[in-house]
Amino acid sequence: MKYDHVVVHSPSLPATQLFLLFHAAGDKPAAMAQIGTEFAKAFPRAQVVSIGAPEPDHEWYRASGSEEEQSSVAEALPGVIDAVRQCQQQSGVRAEATALIGFAQGSTMILEAVARHPDLAGRVVAFSGRYAALPQKASTRTTIHLIHGDNDVAIPLTHAVDAQERLTAIGGDVTLDIIDDLPHAVDDRAMHLAIERLQFTVPRRYFDEALGGGRPGDEVIALM
């Protein structure tokens, strides 16, 4: 794999789900390991891997809030997408049973990745994140869970609200959970909500497939 990574959990039996974690700017893969262990407890048959941003700065992209930032994100995306697909190939887990989980810059990368490649993963959990640019189209092939603190000054809550409104307007599948008094961080409440969303929120694509006939076997790969 192009990027440094940490295997947080590998099940004794063949993995039925894949959880890939993407950290904030300046952090390393180990920074998301504790979060990863919580997902592993809730989903013991999941392969859980934390993926690191390029060295030496450990940043996914150059943050500037401008067109230059969007260009930097676009340059980084192929490596991220390749890392996801390599992990899927190595684990034997299909995209529909893959969850991408990010914090801050890591959230931006996975939101942008599935915006361009809706077949990349079945779920996204974006903690305290934002799009580099709000999407113009969306697919129900990926269910997106936005989790954000209302006291986040690094990436204000308005980014998550705008994303939820845009995705809803263009036909995407999205949830937004707002956590009172939470700054730019992931706390126990955020983790509880993330796990609860993955366990109990039924992706809209299942309803669409049921109405349209669906494909045989799709019902067995839910992240629930």
C-alpha positions in Angstrom: 0.0 0.0 0.0 1.2 3.5 -0.8 0.4 4.9 2.7 1.5 3.8 6.1 -1.3 2.0 8.0 -2.1 0.2 11.2 -4.2 -3.0 11.4 -6.4 -2.2 14.4 -8.4 -5.5 14.3 -8.3 -8.6 12.2 -11.0 -11.2 13.0 -10.1 -14.9 13.4 -12.7 -15.8 10.8 -12.9 -14.3 7.3 -13.9 -10.7 7.5 -17.5 -9.9 6.6 -17.0 -6.1 6.9 -14.2 -3.6 6.4 -13.7 -0.4 8.4 -11.1 2.0 7.1 -10.2 5.0 9.2 -8.7 8.3 8.0 -7.1 10.7 10.5 -6.9 14.5 10.8 -4.1 16.6 9.4 -0.8 16.2 11.3 -1.8 12.9 13.0 -0.7 9.4 12.3 -2.6 6.2 11.8 -2.3 5.3 15.5 -4.3 8.4 16.3 -7.4 6.7 15.1 -6.6 3.3 16.7 -8.7 3.9 19.8 -11.7 4.8 17.6 -11.0 1.7 15.6 -11.1 -0.5 18.6 -14.6 0.7 19.5 -15.8 -0.2 16.0 -14.1 -3.6 16.3 -16.0 -4.3 19.6 -19.3 -3.5 17.9 -18.5 -5.4 14.7 -16.2 -8.3 15.7 -16.2 -9.8 12.2 -14.9 -6.6 10.7 -11.3 -5.9 9.5 -10.4 -2.5 10.9 -7.5 -0.6 9.4 -6.3 3.0 10.1 -4.6 4.6 7.0 -2.1 7.4 7.3 -1.6 10.5 5.2 1.6 11.0 3.3 4.7 11.9 5.2 6.4 14.1 6.3 3.5 16.4 7.1 0.9 13.7 7.6 -1.6 15.9 5.8 -4.0 14.7 3.2 -4.1 18.0 1.4 -3.1 21.7 1.7 -5.8 23.5 3.5 -6.4 27.0 2.2 -10.2 27.2 1.7 -9.7 28.1 -1.9 -9.5 26.6 -5.4 -6.0 25.6 -4.6 -7.3 23.4 -1.7 -9.8 21.7 -4.1 -6.9 21.0 -6.5 -4.8 19.6 -3.6 -7.7 17.3 -2.6 -8.1 16.1 -6.2 -4.4 15.3 -6.3 -4.6 13.2 -3.2 -7.8 11.3 -4.1 -6.3 8.6 -6.4 -4.0 7.4 -3.6 -6.9 7.2 -1.1 -9.1 5.4 -3.6 -6.3 3.0 -4.4 -5.7 2.3 -0.7 -9.4 1.5 -0.2 -9.5 -0.9 -3.1 -6.3 -2.6 -2.0 -7.8 -3.2 1.4 -11.0 -4.5 -0.1 -9.0 -6.9 -2.3 -6.8 -8.1 0.5 -9.7 -8.6 3.0 -12.1 -10.1 0.4 -14.8 -7.6 1.5 -16.9 -6.0 -1.1 -17.5 -2.2 -1.4 -21.1 -2.6 -0.1 -19.8 -3.9 3.2 -17.1 -1.3 3.5 -17.3 1.7 5.9 -15.0 4.7 5.5 -14.6 6.6 8.7 -12.8 10.0 8.9 -12.1 12.9 11.2 -11.5 16.4 10.0 -9.3 16.2 6.9 -9.8 12.5 6.8 -13.6 13.2 6.6 -13.0 15.5 3.7 -11.1 12.9 1.8 -13.7 10.2 2.2 -16.6 12.5 1.4 -14.9 13.6 -1.8 -13.9 10.0 -2.7 -17.4 8.7 -2.6 -18.8 11.8 -4.3 -16.6 10.8 -7.3 -16.8 7.0 -6.9 -20.1 6.0 -5.3 -19.2 2.4 -5.8 -16.3 2.7 -3.4 -18.1 2.1 -0.1 -21.5 1.4 1.3 -21.2 3.7 4.3 -19.3 6.9 5.3 -19.0 8.2 8.9 -17.7 11.8 8.7 -16.7 13.2 12.1 -16.3 17.0 12.1 -15.7 17.1 8.4 -16.7 19.0 5.3 -16.6 18.7 1.5 -13.9 20.6 -0.3 -16.8 21.7 -2.6 -20.4 20.7 -2.1 -21.4 17.9 -4.6 -23.5 18.4 -7.7 -24.8 14.9 -7.8 -25.2 12.0 -5.3 -26.0 8.3 -5.2 -27.8 6.2 -2.7 -25.2 3.5 -3.2 -23.4 5.2 -0.3 -25.1 6.1 3.0 -23.4 9.1 4.6 -23.5 9.8 8.3 -22.4 13.3 9.4 -21.6 13.7 13.0 -20.6 17.2 14.2 -20.3 19.2 17.4 -22.1 22.5 17.6 -19.1 24.1 19.3 -16.6 23.2 16.5 -14.6 26.3 15.6 -12.1 24.5 13.4 -14.7 23.2 11.0 -18.0 25.0 11.9 -21.2 23.1 12.1 -22.6 25.0 9.1 -20.5 22.8 6.8 -22.3 19.7 8.0 -25.7 21.4 7.8 -25.0 22.6 4.2 -23.8 19.1 3.2 -26.9 17.5 4.6 -29.2 20.0 2.9 -27.3 19.6 -0.5 -27.2 15.8 -0.4 -30.9 15.6 0.5 -31.8 18.0 -2.3 -29.9 16.0 -4.9 -31.2 12.6 -3.9 -28.5 11.3 -1.6 -28.8 9.2 1.4 -27.6 11.1 4.5 -28.0 11.6 8.2 -26.8 14.4 10.4 -26.3 14.2 14.2 -25.4 17.4 16.0 -23.7 17.0 19.5 -24.3 19.7 22.0 -21.2 21.6 23.3 -18.8 19.4 21.4 -15.7 21.1 20.0 -13.5 19.8 17.2 -13.3 16.3 18.6 -14.7 12.8 18.8 -16.1 11.9 22.2 -18.1 9.0 23.6 -21.4 10.5 22.4 -20.1 10.8 18.9 -18.9 7.2 18.9 -22.2 5.9 20.3 -24.1 7.7 17.5 -21.7 6.4 14.8 -22.1 2.8 15.9 -25.8 3.2 16.4 -26.1 4.6 12.8 -24.2 1.7 11.4 -26.1 -0.9 13.3 -29.7 0.5 12.9 -30.0 2.9 10.0 -31.2 1.0 7.0 -29.6 2.3 3.8 -32.1 3.9 1.4 -30.6 1.8 -1.4 -32.2 -1.3 0.1 -35.7 0.2 -0.3 -34.8 1.3 -3.8 -33.6 -2.2 -4.7 -36.7 -3.7 -3.2 -38.9 -1.5 -5.3 -36.8 -2.2 -8.4 -36.1 -5.9 -7.9 -32.6 -5.6 -6.5 -29.8 -8.0 -7.0 -29.6 -11.5 -5.4 -27.5 -11.5 -2.3 -27.5 -7.7 -1.7 -29.4 -8.2 1.6 -26.6 -10.1 3.3 -23.9 -7.4 3.1 -25.5 -4.7 5.2 -23.4 -2.8 7.7 -26.0 -3.4 10.4 
